[in-house]
Amino acid sequence: MKFSAAHFTLFNAHERERLHGHNFRVEVDIEARMLGNGMCFDYGIYKDRVVALCRELNEWMILPTRSQYLRIEEDGEHVFAHFNGQRIPFLRSDVKLLPIENATLEEFAAWFLQRLGEDREALQAHGIAAIEVRVLSGPGQSAGRRMGFA
């Protein structure tokens, strides 16, 4: 499962990456109890959810809304990212604002994990004990997050 997106990572209040993009891959591991018929549940259910989440991020410029270093200003057809005295303009139609601290693999993994963990009734019905999400930006470059469910 994959999505393509543009971003820049904020290192601190004064340094950031230049704008660039990746073809990100998303991997999901689900730990669940066995049903007794040689399987846990229909994994297609969660595959479809991950594909839908990838579609939400595909071909966007991703900006974090919870950064302590970046201020977002929306003005009609434009979004401005304020960073270290710069006012960086984007077309509103190109921007996806995400409730994350930074546009990093770690935060993307946490976003996917949070979204996959929202339906606690479904998680319980499928006997899911834990989910781990890993987001990859290239060979050997990945970060993951794991969440357990009681």
VENWO-V555321 format. One record per pair of residues at least 12 apart in sequence whose ideal C-beta (glycine too) atoms are under 6 Angstrom apart, sorted by sequence separation. I is the first residue (numbers start at 1). J is the second residue. If there is no record, write none. Layout:
((I;J) (I;J))
//
This chain:
((132;144) (133;145) (70;83) (79;92) (78;92) (132;146) (6;21) (77;92) (116;131) (79;95) (131;147) (63;81) (130;148) (4;23) (113;133) (3;24) (112;133) (128;149) (28;50) (2;25) (26;50) (109;133) (1;26) (109;135) (123;149) (108;135) (61;90) (105;135) (117;147) (63;95) (65;97) (105;137) (113;145) (61;94) (66;99) (61;95) (62;96) (63;97) (64;98) (65;99) (67;101) (109;143) (113;147) (66;101) (67;102) (109;144) (110;145) (60;96) (62;98) (64;100) (109;145) (64;101) (106;143) (64;102) (105;143) (64;103) (62;103) (1;50) (1;51) (3;54) (5;57) (1;54) (3;57) (4;58) (3;58) (4;59) (5;60) (6;61) (7;62) (13;69) (5;62) (10;67) (10;69) (53;112) (53;115) (14;84) (41;126) (10;102) (9;103) (32;126) (33;127) (9;104) (32;127) (7;103) (32;128) (30;128) (31;129) (31;130) (30;131) (29;132) (28;133) (27;134) (26;135) (24;135) (25;136) (24;137) (22;137))
//
